[in-house]
């Protein structure tokens, strides 16, 4: 919606909104121009004496600016008619078209939402593409939108290597850096890139976003990488318009904060003047490509309309300030250059301006008549692809015998030839197998290399596969997950490790807002295949407190499209890892693999020394079906216990006590897959049994147990006698007190007694 500018303003402007005023300003500026044009430059001559930009380049950049401006004007006009659904505009930022012109269409780009000029110019890189119609379809949320399929207004294009971003506030910087590092890393492991080896990554953002913690972690990691002489060819483009919605950036803050950062090479350019700014943008791009170093381009811009159509600037911004902003409109400067150079006359320039308006409005009207998403099935189609037959085939495809023998150090050392082992060893063996199978696989995180992780789960992997495939990162979970996305963008298979579940929350948005949403917002054109390993859950003895005994996975289970697996024993752990890797490779899924810390070294089940929780390593051609539970005593029907993780051995021990006390036969179901929950299997087991206990070591509120009970109720089985044994809504304290807030065997036995 438009805001009307109140007095004092010229009478002819009364009743007009900001977009209309900016539109009129341009036309009046052109009509009022009274200079004398110089001799018209030839196509290859400088547009202005001393400029690095030639006449042809200026003409095309100016056209891109006009496309961007009229898309903004179109959006503001048609939003009130409910034909357009997005009004965050690019007006004042059109100078970013220079960055597009000076980079390649194979340079992956992660863009700020004010990137209309960049997109219009990048569209020139490939023939037959129409930035106006593609953008109009996106503005209209049309199902035919080639970027997102109508799911959001995004700047994105598969052929132009623009990975879709939504209303990005710095969350894309870590994955942009990760992509740049991946471009260089691929050569070191012999991986074939989908882009040229000398590509750089373009990452644009606003001055306000540069202050965000996620942005700062990317800048720090870029400098940390460069300090070690490791290439990271990312071009950070800070589009500085001096304001974030209504909060002003202090004058000079961006230059003060970034101009002298070691190992982050700083360049500044005027994005309001194509003739002046072009050479500086060119220097920054060429520096980044030549040196392969992280480069910071400080691009001067302005914002000549409100943040979005609903931002009534006149209510909080002085009129004099608004007038000064409008006077700095980069389109006025481009118009002046066009007229002074003789490339256009006043009449031809106004004709071009109006022709572009007509083109954008016509495209919008066409887009409005195209179909929109009309069913939930259409909306979620790209969110969580699953190809059962292909996943099963990939999961059960072993590495070559020679690769396995090399990985394990000899035929006698193959894990299937070894005695039964505990969970941590079997995860380690499975990782060796997967790295033999997938030469594009990488494992990284804190302490995972020579140390082998805090619990030695990754021990020996670096020795077997080298430091280029198994390596330590800096202590920053946001960067770890940004790296994982970058490697995925370049066709590699990432196994990032988050050292403890509590640490995931530091970086949750890298999965929630970025990795898991990419397939959705790109309509399945881009994906982030990865298997995120997390040491998880409670019951550690003699160690921990909250940060090492986090029993809540709610933040993970709420992420659309994410797969969560949680094994409780070694053979399941190996089989599940194979399936997770196959889901990532075949369907591009983002997977979380929760490893119960307290079960890593567990050997016994009922009595000390019984070895009841040791398992044989499953043959390399076996895998676990996605969603399939493990069932203990499947014929038992007096009581079913539904559980996972640490709850499994606990429930098996409790089952013995329950049978001894009440004579009941107890079925224990290890769900194993926590997102999505296998609701059909839950219902089947409940239907076959007289009573139900749900054992969830997580918290009472918003835990897995709530999802299980909901599945039971919605299956029409709410009449079954049911008890929930869950953790308390508390953080975990130190020492023995940690066990007071989570379930124990006695709680399960007591719950059963209450069901008599």
Buried (B, 14 or more C-beta within 10 A) or exposed (E): EBBEBEEEBEEEBEEBBBBBBBBEBBBEBBEEBEEEBEEEBEEEBBBBEEBBBBBBBBBBBBBBBBBBBBBBBBBBBBBEEEBBBBBBBBBBBBBBBBBBBBBBBBBBBBBBBBBBBBBBBBBBBEEEBEBBBBBBBBBBBBBBBBBBBBBBBBBBBBBBBBBBBBEBBBBBBBBBBBBBBBBBBBEEBEBEBEBEEBBBBBBBBBBBBBBBEBBBBBBBBBBBBBEEEBBBBBBBBBBBBBBBEEEEBEEEBBBEBBBEBEBBBBBBBBBBBBBBBBBBBBBBBEBBBEEBBBBBBBBBBBBBBBBBBEBBBBEEBEBEEBEEBBEBBBBBBBBBBBBBBBBBBBEEBBEBBEEBBEBBBBBBBBBBEBEBBEEEEBBBBBBBBBEEEBBBEBBBBBBEEEBBBBBBEEEEBBBBEBEBBBBBBBBBBBBBBBBBBBBBBBBBBBBBBBEBBBBBBBBBBBEBBEEEBBBBBEEBBBBBBBBBBBBBBBBBBBBBBBBBBBBBBBBBBBBBBBBBBBBBBBBBBBBBBBBBBBBBBBBBEEEBBBEBBBBBBEBBBEBEBBBBBBBBBBBBBBBBBBBBBBBBBBBBBBBBBBBBBBBBEBBBBEEEEEEBBBBBBBEBEBBBBBBBBBBBBEEBBBBBBBBBBBBBBBBBBBBBBBBEEBEBBBBBBBBBBBBBBBBEBBBBBBBEBBBBBBBBBBBBEBBBBBBBBBBBEEBEBEEBEBBBBBBBEEBBBEEEEBBEBBBBBEBBBEBBEEBE
